[in-house]
Amino acid sequence: QVQLVESGGGLVQPGESLRLSCRTSGFFFRSSDMSWYRQAPGKERELVASITSVSGRKNYAGSVKGRFTISRDNAENTLYLQMTSLKPEDTAVYYCIPDWAVEFDQWGQGTQVTVSS
């Protein structure tokens, strides 16, 4: 059974940083392309960043490029999202998921990020 446990969210001021973690189990993490999504109140869930399994190639949404960094630790089955220069519009619940699981709607509980002065 796929388990995704996101953590590291919190309340920060604009310009500050956070590092999100996603501990995973129940599937072959090292062979899975992984992504971070976020969902703000009243909005659709959106893709934030992705990282491939083998080459580690990374892709980012335009709104976070240059501020967020996705990484993975295959030995620990853990995905990370380093977020810097946070803005109020980054406020959302953040979720990690293996790309193959998106169509099966297998989301974790997410972690809340709130950026406010």
N, C-alpha and C positions, 0 to 999 in steps of 0.2 A: 504494500500500500504506500502510495506517495505521501511523504510528509514534508512539509515546508514550514519552517519556523523562522519568521522574520523578527528582527529586534534592532534596537539602536535608535529608534525614533524619539522624538521629544519636542519640546517647545524651545525655539531659539529665536534670536533677533536677526533681522536682515543683515546679511554680510557674514554671518557665522557659518560654521561647518558642522556636519554630522557624518558619521560612518554607519551605514546600515549593514547588517549581516543576515544571512539566510542559511540556516543549517538544514541540510536535506538528508533524507533517507528513503529507502524503499524503491530506488531505481538506480540505474547506472549513471551516476553524476558525471564521471569523467568523459563519458561518451555522449553527453547531452549538451546541445546548444542551450544556453540559459539567458533569461531576460528579466529585467525589472520593469514593472508597470506601475502606474499610479492612477488613483481615482480621486478627484476632488468632488466636494459636495455638489450634487446636481449636474455632474458632468459624466461623460463616458470614460471608461477606463482607457488609458493611453499608454503606448509603449514608450519607455524612457531610454533604455539602453539594452544592448544585447552583446553576448560574447560567445564565440563558437567554441566547440569542444576541443578540436585538435590544434588548429593554428592560433587560437586565442584572438582571432580578429574581432574588433569591437566596432559597434555602431551606436550612434546616439541620436536622439531627437534633437532637432535644431535648437529648441528652447533651452537645452541643458548642455549643449556642446561647449567644451572649454571650461565648464564648471564642475561637471560630474565625471567620475571615473569608475568604470565597472571592472571588477577583477574576480578571480576565482582561485580557490585552493583545492585542487583535486585530491590531495592527500587527506584533507579534512571534510571533503564533500560540502564545501561552504562557498557561497557567493557573496560578494561585497559590493557596496555602492558608496564610494566616497563622494560627498556632496560639499562643495565649497561655494562661497559667495551666494548663499541662499537668499531667495526672494520671496515675498509674500505669495506670489503665484505658484511657488513650489509646494504650498500647503496641500496635502493630500494623504491618503492612505497608500503606502507603498507595498507592492507585492513582488515576490520572485516566483518564477515558474520555469520549468523546462519547456522549450518551445513546442515539443510534441504534445504536451499536456494542455495547451491552450484550448484546443478544440474539444477537449473533454471537460473543460471548466473546472479543473482541479486546482483551485486556489487555496492558499493558506489563509491565516487570519489577518495578515498584513501588519504593518507598523505605522502608527500615525506620526506624521511630520507636520508641525505647525510653525510657520515663520511669521512672527508678529512682533511689533515694537510695543 
